[in-house]
Amino acid sequence: MKYTLDWLTNPEVFAVNRIAAHSDHRIYANHLEADVDNSSLIQNLNGTWKFAWAKNPSEWQQKFYEESDSTDNFDNIQVPGHMELQGYGKPQYVNTIYPWEGQEHLRPPFISEKDNPVGSYVRYFDLNDALKNKRVFISFQGVETAMYVWLNGEFIGYSEDSFTPSEFELTPYIREKGNKLAVAVFKRSSASWLEDQDFWRFSGIFRDVFLYAAPSAHVRDMRVIADYDGTNGIFSATLDIVGKCSVKSILTDENGTVIAESNEKESVNWTIENSNPWSAEIPNLYTFTVILTDEDGNEIEVSRTKVGFRRFELKNGIMCLNGKRIIFKGINRHEFDAKTGRAITKEDMLFDIQFMKKNNINAVRTCHYPNNSLWYQLCDAYGIYLIDETNLETHGTWQKLGATDPSWNVPGSLPEWKEAVLDRAKSMYERDKNHASVLIWSCGNESYCGEDIAAMSEYFRSADQTRLVHYEGVTRVPNHQYDFITDMESRMYAKPQEVEEYLKQNNGRPYISCEYMHAMGNSLGGLSLYTDLEDKYEAYQGGFIWDYIDQAIETKNDDGKTVLAYGGDFEDRPSDYGFCTNGVIYADRTYSPKVQEMKALYSNIRMSIQNGMLTVENRNLFADTNNLSFVVRLEKNGVVLKSDTFSLNVPAGESKTMKLTPHKIDSTGEYVYHVSAVTADQTLWADAGHEIAFAQEVFEVKDNQIPETTLQKPTIVYGDVIIGVHGENFSMMFDKKEGGISSLKYNDFEYITRTPKVSFWRAMTDNDTGASEPYNLAQWYAAGKFAKYKTVSWLEQEDALKITFTYQAACVPTFEFTVTYTAYFDGKLGVSVNYAGVSGMSDMPVLALDFKMKKQLCNFQYYGLGPDENYSDRCKGARLGLWKSTAKENLSGYLNPQECGNRTGVRTLSVHDDMQHGLTFQKASAPFEMSVLPYSAYELENAMHLDELPSVRYTWVRIAAKQMGVGGDDSWGAPVHEEYRIHADQPMKLEFIITLFEA
C-alpha cells in the first residue's frame, strides 16, 4: 500500500492499517513471568533514536525510511520525548486559539504548508529471542500529532490521535536481525483541529514504544465487568482469544488466594460471595488471570489485569458508589514535567498520586485526553476516582475572545468529522474499560456541541452500562438542545451563588464543577464557599480544581541561570503567556501555599473542639477511623505544654464526641487545644504520622492586674528637625522632615533604614489583573506611595512621648491619614495608623505600614496562622501556632511575581539576623496581618518573571490591618467575594508595638 500526505488534511482518514483498540491487560509467556511482572513477550524500544528535523514537508527527506538511505547525517534524540524540548523547533503555549492564529488564515481541515515540522525517527534493532517465530506488533503509546510508520522500507501504517495507543502488525516484514524502523511524525494534521487543549503545543514520540509478540494463542482483548450488589461481587468477562488453546481463568484476592476458576473460553461469569468492594477509601483489588495452554498442558500465554468490585450509578438523581452518595474532591491533571513536558515518568506519576492521597484529593479529571496507561493502574491501586476524558477539544473553532460563535465549529454535526471523534472515544474506552477507578466517560472538552458528540455519548452508553457520561459543552447551546448527552449538570467556573441557584431548582440531575477554583498564581481564595454546598444540597457532588501542576518549562535565561519559563518566553507567538501557570503545585513538583487550603477543605475527617469537647465526624463513605491516631496537644502562646495520642474508631458516616483530658492551667496567656488525625501506620502513600485533618480551640486566660513598673524617664531632645528619645539601651529619633521615625536602636544596633511608609497597594495577583483591578484600584497605588506629608504634632505623657504625622493621600478624592508613634519610656515603640474612611473611592487592596530593613534581618518567627501563606479568604487550612521562616523562603514561587507571603491572625512577629539582632512586632489590641519578603510590593509589581527581580538589598516587613482576599472563582473577571473586600468608607486602625527581639 502506498502512503500519501493527503491524509494529513482529510478528517475521514485517521488510521491506516492500525489494529483495533483493546484492553491494556498485561501478557506474559508463563505464570512465572506474570508473578514478577516481567514479560519476555515485550521488547522495549525506548532510548536513543536517530533523528532528522524539517521545518515543513517540502524540506523533508521523504525517502529516509528506505533501507538504502543512510542516517549517518542524522542527530540523536531521546524517545519518549518532545522534539521542541530537545532542540528542534520551539515550544509554543496557547490556550483557546490555534497556534497558527495571525500567521495564516486557515479553516478546518486545512493545515499550514510552511509551518508543519516533520520529525524523521529511525531505530535499528534486532528481535529478542522470545519474540521470534511469533506474530509481532508495535505499540506507540503516544505520538503527537500524526505518524507514518515503515519497517525495512515497507509502509506499515498511519495514525492520528496523540493520546491513545497506535498499534500495527509487523509480522510480514520483520527480521530476526538488522531491522530498520522509520517513523515520520508531523506536528500538524487535520487532527490538530481536534486537539486545541490549553497546553504547550509539542510534537514527537512522547510515550513508550515497544514490540510485543502474540504466541500461537493470544488474548487480544478482555472486557471485565466487576459489579457489586452490596454484598457480593458479580463478575463477568468476555475474552477475545486468537488461536487454538485451552483456557483457564482464575480470580485471586490480594493475598493470592484463588477464589474462583473457570475453563470457559469466551466468557466467564462468577458470583463472589462477600467480596470486598473497591472505593478510593479502600481500594480492594482482585487479580484476573487467563492462562492459555496447548494440548499437552504447556503454557502458551498468561494474561492478567486487576479488577475492583464496585457499582457506580444514578439513584434518584444522585451519583452513588456502592449505594452511597459520592462527593468528588477533585482536581484536573495535565500530564506535565518541567524538563520533559508531557513525556512524564513513572516517578512523576508516583509523586502525583501520593501527593493526591496525602492531600485528600479523591478524584482526577484527565484533562483533556486519556493519560498514560500506568496512571490508571496507580489510580486503581491507590484509590482515585477518574473522569476519563476523550482527546477532543476544538475551543478555537467556536469561542473567540470569550464570545460564542460556532459558525465554523468542528466537529459539530459535520459527517466528515464524526468517525474521527468516535474513534477517539472507542480507543479510550477499549483501553481503559477494565479499570475500577474510571467512573465516568467524558466526551471531551470545550468543543461546543452537535450530533457528532451526541454520537460519542450514545457509543459510551451502548458499550458500557456500568459508568456515566459527562460533557460540559451542552451548557453552551441554547434551549438545552443537547442536554441528553450528559448524565450530570457540569459547569466550568460557575460562581458559588450560580451553583446554588441551579441546585435550588432541584431538577433531578446531580451537579459537578468539572473545572472550578482557577489556581493561577496566588489564588484558591473562597474555596470554602463551594465546599460549604456539600451539606446544603444533596445534588451538589463536588468539583475539580483547575489545575494540578504549573505548565512551566525549565530553561536557561540570558544570564545562564536555570529558570522556569511560561508562554511567550520562547518568542512563541501567538501566546497566552502565563495562563499556563495554574497549578496547586509548581512545575518542579514543589508545593505551593495553595495546597494547605485544599487539603483542609477536602478532608473527609472533620473535627471541632468546643469547651474541651472534641467531635470527630467521619465523612468517609466506607472507611472507619481505625487506621488513624489522634494526637492532642495543649499549647500556650505556641509552645507545647502537653501531648497525648489516642485511638477513636468512628464508623463511616458517623460522629463521636469525647472530652479531652483536662490539664491544669495556672498562668495567663493564650492557650490552644490542637488535635491532629494522623495515619496510624505506614500506608502505600504516606508514612505513619501523616496528618489528614486538624482542629483547634483557642482560649485565653487573662490577668486583670496591671503590673507595677518604675520608669526612668529617658532623655528627650526636641530639635528643630529631629525629636530624639534616648534611654537605657535604646534610642529613637523622629524626623519632622521625613514624616516618621528615622532611627530605632536597641543596644546601639540600628533597625531603621528609611522612614516606614503607609501603603494601600499590593502587587496585583493574576486574579486581580484578570478582574481589571489594576484599573479599578489604581488610585490606591498613588494614594500611599506618593502621599504628601503635611504636619506633625507631639504630646509628652507620663510614660511616653506620642508623635503624630499627618499625610495627604495622592488621589481624587483625597483624604488624610495619620501615623502615630508612641515612644514609651521603657523602650517600647507603639505604632498606630489611622484611616478615617473616604467616599467615592474603589475598594482598598490593603492598609499596611512597610518597614525597609537591613537585608541581614531576614529570619522571622511569628505566632499566628500558618505555617503557609494565608489570606482572609484562604485561611481554613491555616492553624494558630509558632512558625519560623526566612524572607527568601517566604517569597512564593508564582512565576509572575505578585502579592505573596501574607499571614493572618498574627499576635507577634520577630525579625532578626543570624546574630539574633532583631525586632518583635506585637499586637496591641487585635491580631494583624503581615509578610516578610526580600522585595517590596512595588518591586514585585514591576517584574513579570522571578528572575527579573533585582538583587536583594533589603528585607521588607509589612504589617497590615487588613488585606483583601485573593479570590479564585476564575482569573479573567471574577472579583474577590464581597465579604473579603475592604470598602473605602470603612474606618480602620492598625496598631502594634515594637520591642527588642529576645531569642
N, C-alpha and C positions, 0 to 999 in steps of 0.2 A: 504493500500500500504506500502511496506517495503522500507526503505531507504537503500542506500549503499554509502560508502565512495568512491567507484569507480567513482562517478560523479565528484569528485574533479579533476580528471585528464582526463576527457572526454570533449573536447571542444564542442561536439554536445549536451551535457546536461548542460543547463544554467538556466533552470526553470522547476520546477515540481510542478504542482497544482497552480502555480501563476496565478492570474486572469489577463485578458487583460488590458493593459495600457489604461488610459483615461485622459481626461482633468482635470485640477486642480481647477475646479469650486467649490464653497462652497455650502454645503447643510445645510438646516435648517428645523425644524419641522413646522415653520409657519413664516409669514411675520414679526411678532414682533421680533423674534429672528434674522431674517435677518437684520432688521433695526439697531440693536445694534451689529451685527456681533458676536453673542454668541450662538453657536449651541448646543442644548441638544442631538443631534444625534451623537456627537463626545465625546469620553471618552479618555482623555489623560493618557498615561501610562509612561510618563517621570518620572524620580525621582530615588529613591534608589531601586536597584535590588540586589538579591542575586547573588553571582558570585564565580566561581572557574576557575583557570587558569592551563593549562597543557602545557608543552613545545612542545609536539607533540601528534599525535593521539594515539600512543602506551601508553602514560601516561594518556590519557583522560578517565574520569569516564563516560563511554558510557551510562549507564542506569540512568543518573541524571534526565532525563525527566519523569521517571515513577512516578506515584503518591505516591508510597510507598517509594521512595528514598528520604531521608531526606536531607535538605540543612542546617542543624544545624552547620556543619563544613565549610560552605561557608562564604566568606567575603561579604562585601557590595561594590557596585560600582555604580557610577552615570551614568544614561542614560538621554540625549545623552553624549557621551564621548568616548575617546580612551582608550584602555587598557594600552598602554605604558605610558600615562601621568597620570595614576592612580596607577602606581607601578607594573605593570605586563608586563614583557619584557622590552625592551629598545627602545627608538626612534632610527631610522636609516635614514640618509639622503643620497640618491644617486641621480644623475641626469639622465644619459643615461644608465648606466649599470644596470643590475638586482642586487637585494640585496644579492643574493647568489654567485655572481661572486667571484671566487677564493676559495670559500668554498666547492662547489660541481660542478661537470660538468653536467649540465642539459640542455636539449633542449625541446622545446615545444612538447607536452603539459605537460611534467612531472614536478613534484614539489618535494621538499625535504620531505623525510620521517622523518628526525630527527629534522629539524628546521621548524616546521609548528605549531606555537602556536594555541591553541584552547581555546576559552573563553566560558564557560558554564554559561548562564544567566538564571535566574529564577525570574518570577514576579507573585506573588499571587494577585488576585483581585476578587472583586465582581462586577457584572454587574450593571451599573447605571439603574435606573428605565426606563428612556427614551429609552433605547436600548432593553428592554425586549420585547419578542414576535415579534421580527423583525429579518430579516437576518442580521447577524453581520460579519463584515470583520475586518481584522487587516492590518494596513498600516505601513510598515517600510520605512521611507523616505530616509535612507542612512545607509547601513551596509557594512563594508569592511572586507573581500572581498567575502566570500561565507557563506551562512547561511542555517541551518536546523531548522525547527520550529515544535514544538509539543504543543498540548493543552490537558491537563488532560490525559497524557500518549499516546495520539493518534498522529501519524505522520500527519502533516498538509501540509508541502511542503518544497521546496528547491529553492534557488535563488542565482544568481550572479549579477554582475553589481552594483558597490558600490554607484553610484551617481544618480540613478533614483529609484522611489518607487518600493518596492516589496510588493504586497498585496495578501492576502489569505482569503478565506471564512472560518469562524469558526463555522457557524451555527450548523452543526450536532453534535458538541462536547461541545458546550459552556453551562455552567450552570449559574443560577442566582447568586449563591454564591460559594465561595471556588474554583475558577479556578486556575490551575497551568499552567502558560505559560512558556515554556522552549525553549531557542534558543541556538544553538551551532554555534559559529562564528569561522571560520577557516581563518587564516591570508593568507594562500597560497591555490591557486587552479589554474586550467588552466586559469582562468580569470586574474590571476596575470601577465600572459604574455601580456595581453591586457591593463594593467594599469601601464605602466612604465613611468608615468609622472615625471617631475622634481619637486619632493616634498618629504616630510618626509613620510616614509613608516609606516603608522599606521594601526591599525585594531580595530574592535569593532563596536558597535551600536552608530553612531556619529551624527545621526539626529533624529528627533522626531519619536516616536512610539505612535500610537493611534488606538483605535477601532472606527468604525463608523457603524451606523445602516442604512439599506435600508428599508424604510417603504414598505407598500403593493404596492405602486407605487413609482418609483425612477428614476431620471435622471442619468443613468450610465455614459453618455458621451455627450458632446455637442461640435460641431465644428462650430465656428463662423468665418465668413469672413466679415470684415468691410472695404469695398473698398471705394475709393474716386475718383470722376471723375473731380475734380477741383472746383465743386460747391456743388454737392450732395453726400450724403453717400449712398452706395449701400450695403445693409445689407442682409446677408443670414445666416441661422443657421440650422444645421442638428442635430436633437435630437435623442438620443438612450434612449428610455424610456421603463422600465420594469414594467409591471403591468397594471391593468385596472384603468383608471382615465380620467378625463377631464383636458385639458391643456389650460393655458392662458400664453402667452408670452408678456412681457412688456419691452419697451425700455424707459429709463428715462435719462434726461440730468443731469448736475452737480447740478442743483437746485432741483432735484427730480420731475421735471415736466414730465408727461407721454407724449411722442411724437409719440409713435406707440404701437399698440396692435394687438394680433393675437390669434386665438384659434386652429391653426393648430397643429397637434400632432407630425408630423415627421420633417417638415421643415417650416421655417419661412423666408419670403422674404419681405423686405421693401425698399423703396427709401425715404431717409431722406433729404428733400429739405433744401438747405443752411446749411448743417451740419458744425459743427466746426471740422476741421481736427486735427489729432494728429501729433505732432512732439516733438522732445526733447526740442525745444524752447517754444512751447505752447502745453503742454501735455493734450489736451482736452480728457476727458474720458466720456463715457456713461455707464450706468448700464443695463445689460441684465438680466432680471429676468424671471424664468419659475416657474409657480405655478401649482402644481398638486392638484386636488380636487376630492373628492368622489362624488357619485351621489346625495348627499344631499348638496353639495357645501362646505363641510368641507375641510380645507387644510390638505393635506397629507404630502407634502414636498414642500419646496421653494428652488430653486437653483439659484445661482447668480454668475455672472462674470462681470468684467469690459472689455469694448471694446473701441478701438480707430479707427476712420476712417482715413485710410491712404493708399497711393499706392506707393509701392516700386518696381522699375522696371529698366531694362536696356533700355535706349533710345539713339540710335546712339552710342552705345559702352560706355555710361556713366551711372553710377548708379544715379538714381534720386528718390527723395522722394517728392511726391505730385508735380511732374513736375520740381523740382529744383535739380541741381547738388549738391550732398551731399559731404561733406568732414568730414571724421572720425578723430576726435581729441581724440584718444582713448588710452586705457590702458588695459593691461592684468591683470586680477584679480584672484589670488588664494584665496580661502576661507581660512582665517587663523587668529588665535588669539594666542598671546604668551603663554597664560595659558592653553588654551583648544584645540589648534591645529585647525583642520577643523570643530570642533563642535562649530560653531560660533553662536552668539545670535542675537536676533532682534536688540539689542542696537548696536552691532558691525555693522550690515548691515545699520542701520540708520546713524551711523557715516560715513560709507563708501560712501553712496550715497550723503549725504550732503557735504562731502569733495569734491566729484567729481563735483557737481554743483558749489560749491564755487570756484573751481579752474579750471573751464572752460573745463573740460573733458565732452565730449558728447557721448562717446561710450565705451563699455566694451566688451572684448572677454572673455568668461567664460572658461578660460584656466584651465585644458583641460578636462572639464567634465561639465555636467549640474549642475548648482548651486542650492542652497536651493530654494524651490518654492517661498518663500516670497521675494526673491531678484527680481524676475520678476514682482511681484506686485508693488514693490517700483520703479522699472525702468519705468513701465507704468505710475505711478502717478507723479514721479519727472521729468521724461523725460530723458531717457538714451537709446541710440541705442545699440542693442546687436547682437553680433555674438554668437549664441548658439552652443556650441561645444560638440559633442558626446564624451562619455567617452571611448576614444581609443587612446593609444599611445604604440607603440612597438619599441621604439627607439633603445634599445639594441639588437634587432634582425637583424638590418641592417647597423648600423653605429658603427664602432669601432675605437676609437682614432681619430675621425674625418673623417675616410675613409669610403666610401660607399662599403658595402659588403652584399648584400641581399641574400646570399646563403641559409640562413635558416630563412628568414623573414616570420613573420606572421602578418596579415592574408594572404597577398599576393593574390594568386589566388587559394588557397587551399580550396576545397569544405567543408572540415570538420570545417572550421572556419567561413564560410560565414553566416550561420544563427545566430551565436552568435553576430557578428558585426551588422548585420541587425536588430537584436532585440534591440541592444543598440540605434540605430538610431530611431527605431519605438518608443521605450519607451520615448526618449527625445521629439520627435515630438508630440506624443499624449498628453503628459503632458503640453507642452508649446505652443501648436498651436494657442491658443486664445490671446496671449499676443502681444499687439501692438508694444512693444519695440523690439521684435525679428524680425530683418530684414533679417538675413542670417543664414542658417543652415550650420554648419561645420561638415565634415565627421570625424573629429578627428585631431590628431596632430602627426607629425613625425613618421608615420607608413609605410613609403615608399609608394608603390602603387601596384595595381593589380586589378583583376576582382572583388574581394570582396568589395573593397572600391568603385569601379565603380558601383556595385550593390547598395551600400548605396546612392550614388548620384542619381541614377535612381529612387530609392524609394522616396527620398525627392521631386524630380521633379514631380513624378506621384501623390504624396499625396498633394502637395501644389504648386500651380502656383502663389502664391502671394509673394513668397520670392525667394532669390537667394541661390546658393550653393557654398560653399567655401571649398577648400582643397589645402594647400600649398605643400603637398608632391609630386604633379605632377612635380614640378620643379626638382626633384631629378632623374627622369627617363630619360634616353637618348632618343633622337629623338621625344620628345614631344608626346610620345605614349599615354599618358593618360590625355592630356590637356582638353579633353572634360568633365572631371569630374567636373571641377570648372568653375564658370561663370566669374571669375576675375583672373588676374595675381596677385598672392600673394607670397611674399617672406619674408624671415627672414634675418635680419641683412645685407641686401644689402646696400652698401655704397652709399652716395648721388650721386656720379658720375655714379655708376652702375644703380641706379634707372633712372637717366637721360638718360643714354644710351638706356635703354628699352623704355622710353617714346618717344624718338626721332624716334623710329621705327614706331610709330603711327599705330599699328597693329589692332586697333579696339577693344581692350579689356581694361577695366579700371585696374588701379594698386592700390593695397594697400600693406603696410608692416604689415603683421599680427603680427610680432614682430620686433621692432627696438629700438634703444637707450637703450642698456643694462645698466640698472641703478644700477650696482653693486658698492657699496662704493661711492667714490667721482667721480661722473660720470655726464652724460647728457650734456657733452660739445659738441657743434656742432649741437644741435637740430635745430637751425635756418637754417642750410644747407638743412634740409629736408622740413621745413615749407615754405621756400622760393619757393619750387617747386609748391606750390598750385596755384600761379599766372602764372607760366610759362607754365604749361601743364594741359589741361582740364582733361586728363585721370588720373592725379595724384589725388587720392581721400583719402589721409591721411594714418594714421597708428596707431599702438597700441604699446605704450611703454612697455618694459619688465622691471619691472612689478610694481604692486601696492604696495605690502607690503613685508617687510623683513620676511622670514620664520625663525624666531629665537624663541627658546623656553626658557621661564623663568624657572630658576632653581637656586640652591644654589651651590656656589663653595666650595672649600675645607676649606675656612675660614668662611663659613656660610653666606656669603654675597649673596644677590639675584642678579643674573646676567642674561643676555640674552646669550644663547648658540647656536652655529651653528653646522653643521655636524662634526662628529668626536669627539665632546666634551663628548659624552656618551659612548666612547670607541666603537662606532659603526664602524665596518669595513665589507666591504669596505665603503668608504665615499667620497663624493665630497666636504667636508669641508665647506668653507664659500661661496660656489657658490649659496647657498640658500638666500643670503642677497642682493637682487636686487631691493628692493622697493624704491619708492619715499617717502614712509613713513616708519618709523621704526616699529618693531614688536609690540611695545606698543602703536601704533597708534599716535605717535607724529610726527610732520612734520620734514622732512629732508630739508636741504637747497636747494635741487634739485627742490622742488615744486615751488619756486619762478620763475625759468626759464620756467618751463612747463606752469604755469598759464598765464604768459605774452604771450607766443607764441601760446597758444591755444585759446586766447580770440577772440571772434567774433567781438568785438568792437576795431577798430584800430584808433588811434588818432596820430596826429602830429601837432607840432606848429612851425611856421616859421615866423619870424619878427612880432610876436604877433598875427598871424592869426592861429586860431585853425581849423583843419579839422577833422571831425568825420566821419569815414567810418563804416557803419553798414553792416557787412558781414553775419549777420543772413539771413536765407532764408525766414523767415516768420514774425519774431517779430520786431516791431519798437522799438524806444528807449523811448517810453512814460513811461516805468517802471523804467527809470533811472534818476538820478540827476547828474549834473556835478558840481564838486567843483573845483574852480580855486584859486590858491594861488600864491602870489608873495613872493619869499624868497630871502634873502640876506645872503650869507655865511651860509645857512642852517636855518636861523631864519625867521619865517613867519612875513611878514610886513602887508599883507592884504589877506583876504579870502572872497570869494563870492560863492554863489550857484545859478545855473540857470538851466532851463529846455531847452531841444533841442530835438524835435522829428524828428528823421531821419528814414524814411521808410526802410524796409528791402532791402538790396542790393543797397542802395544809399549812397551818401555822402553829407555833408553840411560843409560849411566854414563860420566862423564868426570871427570878430575882438574881441580880449579880451580887456576888459576895461583897458585903459592905467592908469598908476599910476606914479605920479611924482617921478623921481629918481634923487636925488640931492647929492649923495655921491658915492665915489669909492667903488668897491667891485664886487664880482661875484653874479649875480642875476639869479634866476630860475623862469620861469613860469611853474607851475605844475598844471596839470588838471587830476582829477580822475573822472571816470564814476562809480557811486555807485548805489546800489539799492535804489529806492526812498521810498519804503515801505517794511515792513516785508514780506518775502516770505516763502514758505514751507521749504526752505533750508537755509535761511540766514536772519539775522536781517537787518533792514533798515540801510543804510550807508556802506554796504559791497562793497568793491571795485571789479569791474570787469576788469578794464583796467586803464592805466595811460599814460600820455605823459609829456615830459619836453622840454623846450627850455632854454638853458644856454647861458647867455651873460655876458660880463664883461665891467664895466666902469672903465677905467684906470686913474690914476693920474700920469702925466708925471713929476711932480715936485719932486725933490729929497729933502727929509726932511733934515733940518739942525740939526746937533747934535753936542753937545760939549762933547767930550770924555775925561775922566780922565784915563790916561794910568795906567793899573794895574801893580803890581809888577811882574816882570818876573825873575824866578830863573833858571839859566842854571846850573844844577847839572851834575855830571859825569854820572849818570844813569837816573835821572828824570829831566824833564823840567817842572817847575811849573808856572802857570799863576794865580795870586791871586788879585782879585778886590773886589769892594764893593759888599758884599753879594754873591760872587761866588768864586769858586776855581776849577782849572783844573790841573791835573798832567798827563804828558805823559811819558811813560816808554820806554826807549831805549832798555831795555832787553826784555820786554813783547811784544813790537811791536805795541803799540797803547795807547789809553787813559786808565789810570788805576784808576783815581779818577775824579769825577764830583760832585761838591757840590754846592747847592744853599741854602742860609740861614743855612749853616752848616749841611745840610742833604745829606748823601752820596747816589748817584744813581748808581754807578758802582760796580758790584761785581767782575768781571774779564773783561779783555780787550775784546771788541766786536770782533767777528771773521767773516770774509767773508765766505760765503757758496755758493757752486754751486749745492747743493743737496737738494732734497725734499724727505720726506718719501714716498716711492713708493706707488702709488694708486693701487687698484685692477686692473684697466685698464692697468697701467704701467706694472705690473707683467705679465699680460696675453699677453702683446705685447713684452715680453722679454727685457723691458727697464732696469731692474736691471743689466742685462748682457751688454746691449748696452751702457749704460750710467755710468757704474761702476767707470770709471776713475774720473768722476766728484765728486764722494764721497770723494775719497782721495785727489783730487786736492785742495779742500778747507780745509777739516778737518785736513790734515797732511801737509799743506803748510809750507814752511820754511821761516821764517823771515830773511831778508837779510840786509837791510840798512835803515838808517833814515837820513833825511835832514830837515833843517828848514830855514825859511826866515821870518825875522821880517819886517812887513809892517807898514804903517802909522796908520792903525786902527785895526791891527790884527797880530797874530803870526801864520804862516802857517807851519805845520809839516807833512812831508810825509814819510810814512813807505812803504817799498817795500818788496814784498813777491814773492817767487818762488813756483809755483804750483807743487804738488806731483803727476805728471802724465807724460806720454810719448805720444806725445811730450810735453815738459814742456813749461811754459810761465811765464812771470812776470805780476803782477798786483800791484796796489798801493792803499793805504788808506790814504787820506789826511784829517787832522783835521785843521780847521781854527778857532783859539781861538780869537773871536772878543773882543775888549776891553770893549764893553758894556755888556758882559756876554753871548752873543750868542755863539753857537758852530756849525760851519759849518762842514759837513761831505761829503766827496766825495770818491767814489770807482771807479777806472778807470780800465777798461778791454779793451785791445787793439785788441783782437781777435786772434785766432790761427787756423792754418790749420791742418788738419789731425786728428781732434777730432770729436767725435759724437756730436749731438745736445746737448745743455745745458739745464738742468732742470730749473735752476733759477740763477739769480745773486742777492745776498742778503747780508745784514750785520745783524748778530744776536746779540742782547743785552740780556745778562743774568742778569735779575733784581731781586730785592728782591720780595719774593712771595706776600708780602702785597700790592705791587704795581700791583694789579690785576684788577682794574677797568679801563675801557678805553672808550673814546668817540672820534669819528672821523667825519670829514667832507669828504665824498667820496661816492662811490657807495655802496648801501646797500638796506635793512637792513641786509640781509643774505649773507653768504659766496658767493663769486663770482670769476670768472676767466676770462681770455681773451676770451675763447670760451663758456662761460656761464654767460654772463652779460646783456643779453637782458631784463631780468626781474628785474635787479637792477636799482636803481634810485639814483640820487645825493641828498644827504641830510645829516643832522646831526644826528648821531646814537650813542647809548650807549650800552655797554655790559660788560661782565667780561671774564677773561681768561677761567674760568671754563665753562661758558655758550658757549663760542666760540669753545670749543672742540666738534666737530660734533660727533654724535653717531654711526659712522661707526664701526661695531663690530671688524673688523680688523683695528687697528689704522693705519692711513695713513695721508698724506697731507690733511690739512683741515683749515678752518677758514680764508682763504685769502680774502682780499678786493682789488678791483682795483680802479683806479681813485681817489686816496686819496690825499687830499690837506693838511689836518692837522690831526694829531693823538695825543691825550693826554692820558697818562697812569698815574694813580695816586692811592693812598691808600685812606682809609676811612677818613683820616685826611687832605686830599687834598694836601698832598705832591706829586709832580709828575713832569713829563717832557712832553713837547709838541714837536712833530716832525713835521716840516713844509716843504712843498715842496720848492725847490729852484727855479727851472725853470719849470720842468714838474711834474705832479702828479706821485705818486709812488704806489706800491702795498705793503700790509702789513698784518701781522697777530699778534695776541696777544694770547698766549696759555700757559697752565701750564707745557708744555713739549717742549723740543727741537725736531727738525726734526729727530735727531739721536735716541732719546728715543722712538719716535713714530715708527721709523723704526724697532726697536728691539723687539717690542711687537706684539703678534698675537691676543691678546684679550684686551679689555679695562681694565679688572681687572688685567692684567699683568703689567700695567704701574705703576711706583714707586709712593710713596707718594710725594705730591707736595712740592718742595723745592724752586722753583724759578718761576718767570714769564718771559717767553721768548718772546721778541719783535723782530719781523723780519721785516726789511724794505727792500723792493726788487725793483730793477729797472724793472724787468720783470720776469714772471714765465710762463712756457709753459702751454697750456691748459690741461684739464683733459680728453678730449675725451669721447667716449661712443658709437661709432658705434657697437662695441662689446667688450667683456672683455677677449678675447682669441687670440688676434693677431692684432687687428686694432690699428694702432698708432694714436696719436693726429694728426689732419689735419695740412698740411704743413703750412698754414697761421698762425697757432697758436703755431708753434715751434720756438726755438731760435737756430739759426745757430752759430756754434762756431767761424766762421770767421767774425762775425758781431761785430764791436766795440760797447761797451756800457759804459755808465756812470750813476752811481747812485749818486744823490745829494740831500741833505736835510739839514735842520737847526734845531738844538735843542735849546729850550729855557725853562725857568721855567714855569711850568703849573700854570695858574691863573684861579681859579674856577669862 
